[in-house]
């Protein structure tokens, strides 16, 4: 681990390398905010994978990739005389101080929920058009639903307890099943969305991150299915030629690994 002085030296080295790449590398010379955007999103997802895998070495590496992107955007901003890395750090520092009056002011809080409510209240005073105006349109739907619920809860629009939320989940499932029986496919899709939204809300009350939970299940399924494929291959069989009963035997084995 590095002390603060060494950390600052390392950051300065990165900024120097970024200057050199922008000046000398044909690929780096051509990049713009727009061309880097999709790469930044990809790097963020790779960081998310490393976190779910609890691989600290990969988390470090992926954070390095993201830090490079921040340095790159800062360089582009400085070339346009719009902002530099110092402006970025100053802006976020001022924002953090302003939005933490319980640390840097005289506001009293009792718990995490008080902090979140203060945060949303301060953002509205800063000129936000509405509570949900800060939710990016481009977020994946599951993450967007989570952010919507967090934000409205921050201003008091919320259920009183998890039991009420679970009752809402059951109500939405009943409405969904009714539309399935009616075979009204537009209504089925609508009600299915309501089921997902209510489940995400229930996860919030249980303090579960639904995105993380679903991705853990994805990884678990992939691991088990890959085992199923490998065992079928050892037998010289194609999955298409196997019965569900045969495949289920390997699936149960995979679950017990």
PyMOL commands that set and color helices and strands:
alter all, ss='L'
color gray80, all
select helices_A, chain A and resi 4-24+26-30+33-52+56-79+85-98+101-104+112-125+141-154+162-182+185-205+210-234+239-241+244-255
alter helices_A, ss='H'
color red, helices_A
deselect
rebuild
show_as cartoon
